[in-house]
């Protein structure tokens, strides 16, 4: 015969065991729902990408910081000696109140000019009060319009169009970068193009003199339509539909086990899931904000571009 103390101990162990089983039974579906939905929402975002891009996949937009001196090579193939020359030029440009950034990719799947514009605007190249930034984007494995690689896209800030009109920029590119590229010396051509652009930035009279020579105005090229956004919308709708079906299925299982009304269980699970997402979102925002406040921060000062510039 067990005494009272042994009986109490046994009852306590059975109670703990029952609580554990209940926790697993009722909590596991919710945890499963959270993990699966989180995976689906993550899949809605950018897929894992080649940092330098390919002909079938856009590269992610890099962050241009003070540590990079406005020069970013995502490919890891550009000679360090050349990058050193560009960074020295970039430091001088910034010291004189301008910003000229250079970013290197391998290739991309979408329109190169629009993508370069996105790089410009996301990084805010140029100072906000003057909007006087310039960006050169080179796609090293993409042939240019004359069949020679790399493709070069140049973007100018909205506030510097008077000093760097698109027609003059195109003339500069055609007389410096393009012939040097055709001879296999695109690096020298880029430096020459860079120097001419910087000189025109500092002296607006250069543009006025150039325009006084009555150079013909070439029509601005329009970027071809990009279906990437449409594909993302369709993919997102499909994933959200799957998430809803999964939510209803798990809600039905939990409701039947707990003998609850289906809609009560469904909305209770949804409320918990949204609460967890809100907590995670607040935490991620706090982490991002603290990262921007520390260290080098953004290199750009808040400039933007309406997609001015050109491609060669």
C-alpha positions as CSV (number, residue, x, y, z in Angstrom):
1,X,0.0,0.0,0.0
2,X,1.3,3.5,-0.9
3,X,1.2,6.1,1.7
4,X,-0.3,9.6,1.1
5,X,3.1,11.1,0.3
6,X,3.8,8.6,-2.5
7,X,0.3,9.0,-3.9
8,X,0.7,12.8,-4.0
9,X,4.1,12.4,-5.7
10,X,2.7,10.1,-8.3
11,X,-0.3,12.4,-8.9
12,X,2.1,15.3,-9.3
13,X,4.2,13.4,-11.9
14,X,1.1,12.4,-13.8
15,X,-0.1,16.0,-13.7
16,X,3.2,17.3,-15.1
17,X,3.1,14.6,-17.8
18,X,-0.4,15.6,-18.8
19,X,0.5,19.3,-19.0
20,X,3.5,18.5,-21.2
21,X,1.3,16.4,-23.5
22,X,-1.3,19.1,-23.7
23,X,1.3,21.7,-24.4
24,X,2.7,19.7,-27.3
25,X,-0.7,18.8,-28.6
26,X,-2.1,22.4,-28.7
27,X,1.1,24.4,-29.2
28,X,2.8,22.3,-31.9
29,X,0.2,23.2,-34.6
30,X,0.6,26.9,-33.9
31,X,4.4,26.6,-34.0
32,X,4.2,24.7,-37.3
33,X,1.8,27.3,-38.7
34,X,4.2,30.1,-37.7
35,X,7.3,28.4,-39.2
36,X,5.5,27.5,-42.5
37,X,4.0,31.0,-42.9
38,X,7.3,32.6,-42.0
39,X,9.0,30.5,-44.7
40,X,6.4,31.5,-47.2
41,X,6.7,35.2,-46.5
42,X,10.4,34.9,-46.7
43,X,10.1,33.2,-50.1
44,X,8.0,36.2,-51.2
45,X,11.1,38.4,-50.8
46,X,14.3,38.5,-52.8
47,X,15.6,35.0,-53.7
48,X,19.2,34.1,-52.8
49,X,21.2,36.0,-55.3
50,X,24.6,36.1,-56.9
51,X,26.0,39.4,-55.5
52,X,27.4,40.2,-58.9
53,X,24.4,39.2,-60.9
54,X,23.9,36.9,-63.9
55,X,22.1,37.1,-67.2
56,X,19.1,35.4,-65.6
57,X,19.2,37.1,-62.2
58,X,19.5,40.6,-60.9
59,X,22.2,41.3,-58.3
60,X,21.1,42.8,-55.0
61,X,21.6,46.6,-54.7
62,X,24.7,47.2,-52.6
63,X,25.0,49.8,-49.9
64,X,27.6,52.5,-50.7
65,X,29.2,53.6,-47.5
66,X,32.0,55.9,-46.5
67,X,34.2,52.9,-46.0
68,X,33.9,52.1,-49.7
69,X,34.8,55.7,-50.8
70,X,31.9,55.5,-53.2
71,X,33.5,52.6,-55.1
72,X,32.0,49.1,-54.9
73,X,33.2,46.0,-56.8
74,X,30.7,43.2,-56.3
75,X,32.6,40.9,-58.7
76,X,35.9,40.7,-56.9
77,X,37.6,40.8,-60.3
78,X,38.5,44.5,-60.7
79,X,42.2,45.1,-60.1
80,X,42.9,46.7,-56.7
81,X,45.3,49.2,-58.4
82,X,42.4,50.5,-60.5
83,X,40.0,50.6,-57.5
84,X,42.6,52.6,-55.6
85,X,42.7,55.2,-58.4
86,X,38.9,55.5,-58.4
87,X,38.8,55.8,-54.6
88,X,41.4,58.6,-54.7
89,X,39.4,60.5,-57.3
90,X,36.2,59.9,-55.3
91,X,37.7,61.3,-52.1
92,X,38.8,64.4,-54.0
93,X,35.4,64.8,-55.6
94,X,33.6,64.5,-52.3
95,X,36.0,67.0,-50.6
96,X,34.9,69.5,-53.2
97,X,31.2,69.1,-52.6
98,X,30.2,66.5,-55.2
99,X,29.8,62.7,-55.3
100,X,30.7,60.3,-58.1
101,X,30.1,56.7,-57.3
102,X,31.2,53.7,-59.4
103,X,29.7,50.2,-58.9
104,X,30.8,47.0,-60.7
105,X,28.5,44.0,-61.4
106,X,28.9,41.0,-63.7
107,X,25.5,41.1,-65.4
108,X,21.7,41.4,-64.8
109,X,18.4,40.1,-66.1
110,X,16.5,43.3,-66.3
111,X,16.9,46.8,-67.9
112,X,20.4,48.0,-66.9
113,X,19.5,51.7,-66.9
114,X,16.5,51.3,-64.6
115,X,18.5,49.1,-62.3
116,X,21.3,51.7,-62.1
117,X,18.7,54.3,-61.3
118,X,17.5,52.2,-58.5
119,X,21.1,51.9,-57.2
120,X,21.4,55.6,-57.4
121,X,18.2,56.4,-55.6
122,X,18.5,53.7,-52.9
123,X,21.9,55.0,-51.9
124,X,20.9,58.7,-52.3
125,X,24.1,59.6,-54.2
126,X,24.8,63.3,-54.1
127,X,24.0,65.9,-51.4
128,X,20.4,66.4,-50.7
129,X,20.4,70.2,-50.9
130,X,22.2,70.2,-54.3
131,X,21.2,66.7,-55.7
132,X,24.6,66.7,-57.5
133,X,25.5,63.1,-57.6
134,X,26.7,60.9,-60.5
135,X,26.8,57.1,-60.7
136,X,28.7,54.9,-63.1
137,X,27.5,51.3,-63.2
138,X,29.5,48.8,-65.2
139,X,28.3,45.3,-66.1
140,X,31.5,43.5,-66.8
141,X,30.1,40.5,-68.6
142,X,27.4,42.3,-70.6
143,X,28.4,43.6,-74.0
144,X,27.8,47.2,-74.7
145,X,25.8,48.6,-77.6
146,X,28.8,48.3,-79.9
147,X,29.3,44.6,-78.9
148,X,32.3,45.2,-76.6
149,X,32.1,44.6,-72.9
150,X,31.6,46.0,-70.3
151,X,28.2,47.7,-70.6
152,X,28.3,51.2,-69.0
153,X,25.3,53.0,-67.6
154,X,25.7,56.5,-66.2
155,X,23.1,58.3,-64.0
156,X,23.0,61.9,-63.0
157,X,21.2,63.6,-60.1
158,X,18.2,65.8,-60.8
159,X,20.0,69.0,-59.6
160,X,23.0,68.7,-61.9
161,X,21.3,68.4,-65.3
162,X,22.4,72.0,-66.2
163,X,26.1,71.2,-65.8
164,X,25.8,67.6,-67.1
165,X,23.1,67.4,-69.8
166,X,22.4,64.0,-71.1
167,X,23.6,64.9,-74.6
168,X,26.9,66.1,-73.4
169,X,27.3,63.1,-71.2
170,X,26.7,60.9,-74.2
171,X,29.2,62.8,-76.2
172,X,31.8,62.4,-73.4
173,X,31.2,58.7,-73.2
174,X,31.4,58.3,-77.0
175,X,34.7,60.1,-77.2
176,X,36.4,58.6,-74.1
177,X,35.1,55.3,-72.9
178,X,33.7,53.7,-76.0
179,X,36.8,53.9,-78.2
180,X,39.0,52.8,-75.3
181,X,36.7,49.8,-74.6
182,X,36.8,48.8,-78.3
183,X,40.6,48.6,-78.0
184,X,40.5,46.6,-74.8
185,X,41.3,49.5,-72.5
186,X,38.0,50.2,-70.9
187,X,39.6,51.1,-67.5
188,X,41.6,54.0,-69.1
189,X,38.4,55.1,-70.9
190,X,36.4,55.1,-67.7
191,X,39.0,57.2,-65.9
192,X,39.0,59.7,-68.8
193,X,35.2,59.8,-68.8
194,X,35.2,60.3,-65.0
195,X,37.6,63.2,-65.2
196,X,35.7,65.0,-67.9
197,X,32.4,64.6,-65.9
198,X,34.1,65.9,-62.7
199,X,35.5,68.9,-64.6
200,X,32.1,69.8,-66.0
201,X,30.5,69.4,-62.5
202,X,32.9,72.0,-61.1
203,X,32.6,74.5,-64.0
204,X,29.0,75.0,-65.4
205,X,30.6,77.1,-68.2
206,X,31.8,73.9,-69.8
207,X,28.3,72.8,-70.5
208,X,27.3,76.3,-71.8
209,X,30.3,76.3,-74.1
210,X,29.5,72.8,-75.3
211,X,25.8,73.7,-76.0
212,X,26.9,76.9,-77.8
213,X,28.5,74.7,-80.4
214,X,24.9,73.7,-81.4
215,X,25.2,70.0,-80.7
216,X,22.1,68.2,-81.9
217,X,19.7,67.1,-79.2
218,X,19.2,63.4,-79.3
219,X,15.9,62.0,-78.1
220,X,16.0,60.4,-74.7
221,X,15.9,56.7,-74.9
222,X,13.1,55.0,-73.0
223,X,13.8,51.9,-71.0
224,X,12.0,48.7,-72.1
225,X,9.2,47.6,-69.9
226,X,10.2,45.2,-67.1
227,X,8.0,42.3,-66.2
228,X,9.9,41.5,-63.0
229,X,7.4,43.3,-60.8
230,X,4.4,41.5,-62.4
231,X,6.1,38.1,-61.8
232,X,6.7,39.1,-58.2
233,X,3.0,40.0,-57.7
234,X,1.8,36.7,-59.2
235,X,4.3,34.7,-57.1
236,X,3.3,36.6,-53.9
237,X,-0.5,36.0,-54.6
238,X,0.2,32.3,-55.0
239,X,2.2,32.0,-51.8
240,X,-0.4,34.0,-49.9
241,X,-3.1,31.7,-51.2
242,X,-1.2,28.6,-50.0
243,X,-0.6,30.3,-46.7
244,X,-4.4,30.9,-46.3
245,X,-5.2,27.2,-47.1
246,X,-2.5,26.1,-44.6
247,X,-3.9,28.4,-42.0
248,X,-7.5,27.1,-42.4
249,X,-6.3,23.5,-42.4
250,X,-4.3,23.8,-39.2
251,X,-7.2,25.8,-37.6
252,X,-9.5,22.9,-38.4
253,X,-7.2,20.4,-36.9
254,X,-6.8,22.4,-33.7
255,X,-10.5,23.2,-33.4
256,X,-11.5,19.5,-33.7
257,X,-9.0,18.4,-31.1
258,X,-10.0,21.2,-28.6
259,X,-13.7,20.9,-29.5
260,X,-13.8,24.6,-30.3
261,X,-15.7,26.5,-32.9
262,X,-13.7,26.7,-36.1
263,X,-13.7,30.4,-36.7
264,X,-12.9,31.1,-33.1
265,X,-9.8,28.9,-33.3
266,X,-8.8,30.3,-36.7
267,X,-8.9,33.9,-35.7
268,X,-7.2,33.1,-32.4
269,X,-4.3,31.5,-34.2
270,X,-4.2,34.3,-36.7
271,X,-4.1,36.9,-34.0
272,X,-1.2,35.1,-32.3
273,X,0.7,34.8,-35.5
274,X,0.3,38.5,-36.4
275,X,1.3,39.5,-32.9
276,X,4.6,37.5,-33.3
277,X,5.2,39.0,-36.7
278,X,4.7,42.5,-35.2
279,X,7.2,41.7,-32.4
280,X,9.8,40.4,-34.9
281,X,9.2,43.4,-37.2
282,X,9.8,45.8,-34.3
283,X,13.0,44.0,-33.4
284,X,14.3,44.0,-37.0
285,X,13.6,47.7,-37.4
286,X,15.4,48.5,-34.2
287,X,18.4,46.5,-35.4
288,X,18.5,48.3,-38.7
289,X,18.1,51.7,-37.2
290,X,20.9,51.1,-34.8
291,X,23.2,49.9,-37.6
292,X,22.6,53.1,-39.6
293,X,23.5,55.3,-36.6
294,X,26.8,53.6,-36.0
295,X,30.1,53.5,-37.9
296,X,30.3,54.7,-41.5
297,X,26.6,55.1,-42.3
298,X,25.3,55.9,-45.8
299,X,27.8,57.5,-48.2
300,X,25.1,59.3,-50.1
301,X,23.5,62.5,-48.8
302,X,20.0,62.0,-50.1
303,X,20.2,62.8,-53.8
304,X,17.8,61.3,-56.3
305,X,17.6,60.9,-60.1
306,X,14.6,60.8,-62.5
307,X,16.5,58.3,-64.6
308,X,18.7,60.9,-66.3
309,X,21.9,59.7,-68.0
310,X,22.5,57.1,-70.7
311,X,24.0,53.8,-71.7
312,X,26.8,52.7,-74.0
